[in-house]
Amino acid sequence: MRIIRFLAVVLALAGCFVLTGPTALGEPIAVDDITGRRIDDALAARASESGRSRADLVELLSRQFLGTPYGADMLVGSASRPEQLVVDFRRVDCFTYLDYVAALSQSGDRDQFVRNLIETRYTDGRVDFAQRRHFFTDWAHTRKINATDVTASVDPRAVTVTKDLNAKGDGGNYLPGLPVVRRDITYIPSEFVDEAVIARLRNGDYIGAYAAQPGLDVTHVGIFATTPAGPVLRNASSLAANNKVVDSPLLEYARTVPGIVVLRPV
């Protein structure tokens, strides 16, 4: 699944309720009833576990989405189309899934959730296509940071590659109208992802599947969790066999990608 999020479906507003807190849009945000109920359920789950660490809250809240249908390119906006603040729990892509979990983990009510979602999804908390965090590592490199890059500390065999994000190998751009950003991307090659690496991960770590191709940092993202069935990548999977949020055995998944990037919630 692509990490680039520049096409999307529009929210269905039939049967909606309104999140009324102050937002960067300067107007209430209408969401469907299913999303409204699920926001309330997630916030209630968070309130019942208020003593947990931020990382454990991320893991706890990520569980609330298991079974949620996958939806491609959920966000609305482009260089030529005004950005909209999308809040839709009926379907998620791999990145909106992380957005919602990260925002919920810091929120005590609906209005806080909207404010935190904006801060999570957009640099400087401004709802604008140019400010959207289009790349996974933006979470650790743009204000205000959502996570720190701990990849190198998880395994000393991690490799660092300088990439020109948004630049295709053929000279074009993945996201027309946005600049190319040069950034060092550190990843753990898949052959080194073993039990020792797993032992240094923490519940709630954000995991990206390193992209070997030019111009991208990762091709898919998810959340690390320890479960009775073993360590998993909890992710919104577009695979035909899944097509929903699932727990994928992490060691097996790592063998299918070039490597992993690890960000840790702040």
C-alpha positions in Angstrom: 0.0 0.0 0.0 1.3 3.4 -1.0 2.2 5.9 1.8 1.4 8.8 -0.5 -2.0 10.2 0.2 -3.1 12.7 -2.4 -6.3 11.2 -3.7 -9.3 10.3 -1.5 -13.0 9.6 -1.1 -15.3 12.3 0.3 -17.0 11.8 3.7 -20.6 10.7 3.6 -22.5 13.1 5.8 -25.9 11.5 5.9 -26.7 10.7 9.6 -23.9 12.7 11.1 -22.9 14.4 14.3 -20.7 17.4 14.8 -17.3 17.8 16.5 -17.6 21.4 17.7 -14.2 22.2 19.1 -11.9 24.8 17.6 -10.0 23.6 14.5 -7.6 25.0 12.0 -10.6 25.0 9.6 -12.5 27.5 11.7 -15.7 25.5 11.5 -17.3 22.4 13.0 -16.3 19.0 11.6 -19.2 16.8 10.6 -18.7 13.0 10.8 -20.9 10.0 10.3 -22.7 8.3 13.2 -20.4 5.2 13.0 -17.3 7.3 13.3 -18.9 9.3 16.2 -19.7 6.2 18.2 -16.2 4.7 17.6 -14.5 7.9 18.7 -16.5 7.8 21.9 -15.8 4.1 22.5 -12.0 4.7 21.9 -12.0 7.7 24.3 -13.8 5.6 26.9 -11.2 2.8 26.5 -8.4 5.4 26.9 -10.0 6.9 30.0 -10.3 3.5 31.7 -6.5 3.0 31.2 -5.3 6.5 31.9 -2.3 5.4 34.0 -0.7 3.7 31.0 2.3 5.0 29.1 1.8 6.8 25.8 3.2 3.8 23.9 0.9 1.3 25.7 -2.1 3.6 25.0 -1.1 3.5 21.3 -1.1 -0.3 21.4 -4.4 -0.3 23.4 -6.2 2.0 21.0 -4.8 0.3 17.9 -6.7 -2.8 19.0 -10.0 -0.9 18.7 -9.6 -0.8 15.0 -9.0 -4.5 14.4 -11.4 -5.7 11.6 -12.0 -2.1 10.3 -12.3 -2.3 6.5 -9.4 -1.1 4.4 -9.9 2.0 2.2 -7.4 3.3 -0.3 -6.4 7.0 -0.4 -8.7 8.2 2.3 -7.7 11.9 2.4 -9.0 14.7 0.3 -6.8 17.4 -1.3 -4.0 18.0 -3.8 -2.0 20.8 -5.2 -5.1 21.9 -7.2 -7.9 20.8 -4.9 -8.5 22.3 -1.4 -7.5 20.1 1.5 -10.4 18.8 3.7 -10.0 17.5 7.2 -11.2 13.9 6.9 -12.4 12.1 10.0 -13.8 8.7 9.0 -13.4 5.5 11.1 -15.5 3.4 8.7 -12.5 2.6 6.6 -8.8 3.4 7.0 -5.7 3.3 4.9 -2.4 2.4 6.6 -1.5 6.0 7.3 -4.9 7.4 8.4 -5.0 4.4 10.8 -1.8 5.7 12.5 -3.2 9.3 12.4 -6.3 8.3 14.3 -4.5 6.1 16.9 -1.8 8.7 17.6 -4.4 11.5 18.0 -6.7 9.4 20.2 -3.8 8.4 22.5 -3.4 12.1 23.5 -7.1 13.0 23.8 -9.6 13.1 26.6 -12.7 14.3 24.6 -13.9 14.8 21.0 -12.6 18.3 20.7 -9.2 17.4 21.8 -9.2 14.5 19.4 -9.9 16.9 16.4 -7.1 19.3 17.6 -4.7 16.4 18.0 -5.6 14.9 14.7 -4.7 18.1 13.0 -1.4 18.4 14.9 -0.7 14.8 14.0 -1.5 14.9 10.3 -0.2 18.4 9.4 3.0 20.2 10.0 2.4 23.2 12.3 -1.2 22.1 12.7 -2.4 23.8 9.5 -4.9 21.9 7.4 -3.3 22.3 4.0 -2.1 19.9 1.3 1.4 21.4 1.4 1.5 20.9 5.2 0.3 17.3 5.2 2.8 14.8 6.4 2.9 12.7 3.2 5.9 10.6 4.2 6.3 8.4 7.3 9.6 9.9 8.4 7.9 13.4 8.3 6.6 12.3 11.7 10.1 12.5 13.1 11.3 15.5 11.0 8.6 18.1 10.9 7.0 20.3 13.6 5.5 19.3 15.9 7.1 15.8 15.9 4.9 12.8 16.5 7.7 10.3 17.1 11.5 9.9 17.3 13.4 7.7 14.9 14.9 4.9 17.0 15.9 2.6 14.1 19.6 2.8 14.7 19.3 2.2 18.4 17.1 -0.9 17.8 19.9 -2.6 15.8 23.5 -1.5 15.2 23.5 -3.1 11.8 21.0 -0.5 10.6 21.8 1.1 7.2 21.4 4.8 6.4 20.6 5.9 2.8 20.2 9.4 1.5 17.0 9.8 -0.5 15.3 12.6 -2.4 11.7 12.1 -1.2 9.1 12.8 -3.8 11.5 12.4 -6.7 10.7 9.5 -9.0 13.4 7.6 -10.8 12.2 8.8 -14.2 12.6 12.4 -13.1 8.9 13.1 -12.2 7.4 13.7 -8.8 5.0 11.4 -6.8 3.3 14.5 -5.6 3.1 17.3 -8.2 3.3 20.8 -6.8 5.3 19.7 -3.7 9.1 20.0 -3.3 11.7 17.3 -3.3 13.1 16.8 0.2 16.5 15.3 0.7 16.6 13.1 3.9 18.7 10.4 5.4 16.6 7.2 5.9 17.8 4.6 8.3 16.4 1.1 8.1 17.2 -2.4 9.5 17.6 -4.8 6.5 15.1 -7.6 6.7 17.8 -10.3 7.1 18.7 -8.7 10.5 15.1 -8.5 11.8 15.3 -11.4 14.4 14.3 -12.1 17.9 17.0 -9.8 19.3 15.5 -6.9 17.3 12.0 -7.8 18.4 13.1 -7.7 22.0 14.3 -4.1 21.6 10.9 -3.0 20.1 8.2 -1.6 22.4 4.5 -1.9 22.3 3.1 1.0 20.2 6.2 1.6 18.1 5.4 2.7 14.6 6.9 0.4 11.9 7.5 1.3 8.3 8.4 -1.1 5.5 11.5 0.4 3.9 11.1 1.3 0.2 14.0 0.3 -2.0 12.7 2.5 -4.9 13.8 6.1 -5.3 11.7 8.9 -3.8 10.0 7.0 -1.1 10.9 6.3 2.5 8.5 3.4 3.2 5.7 1.6 1.3 3.5 0.6 4.2 3.2 1.3 7.9 1.7 -0.3 11.0 2.0 -0.5 14.8 4.1 -3.0 16.7 2.3 -5.1 19.4 3.1 -8.1 21.5 0.1 -10.5 21.6 -0.6 -14.0 22.9 0.1 -15.2 19.4 3.5 -13.4 19.3 4.9 -10.1 18.0 2.8 -8.6 15.3 2.6 -5.7 12.9 -1.0 -4.3 13.4 -1.8 -2.7 10.1 -4.5 -1.7 7.6 -3.8 -4.3 5.0 -4.8 -3.9 1.4 -4.0 -7.6 0.6 -7.0 -9.4 -0.9 -6.8 -12.0 1.8 -7.2 -9.3 4.5 -8.6 -6.0 3.2 -9.0 -4.7 6.8 -6.9 -4.0 9.9 -5.2 -7.2 11.0 -2.3 -8.5 13.1 0.4 -9.8 10.8 3.2 -11.9 12.4 6.1 -9.4 12.3 9.0 -11.8 11.6 7.1 -13.2 8.7 6.1 -9.8 7.4 9.7 -8.5 7.6 10.8 -11.2 5.3 8.6 -9.8 2.5 10.1 -6.3 2.6 13.6 -4.9 2.2 13.7 -3.8 5.8 12.0 -1.8 8.6 12.1 1.8 9.9 11.1 2.2 13.6 9.6 5.4 15.0 8.7 5.7 18.7 5.8 7.8 20.0 6.9 10.9 22.0 
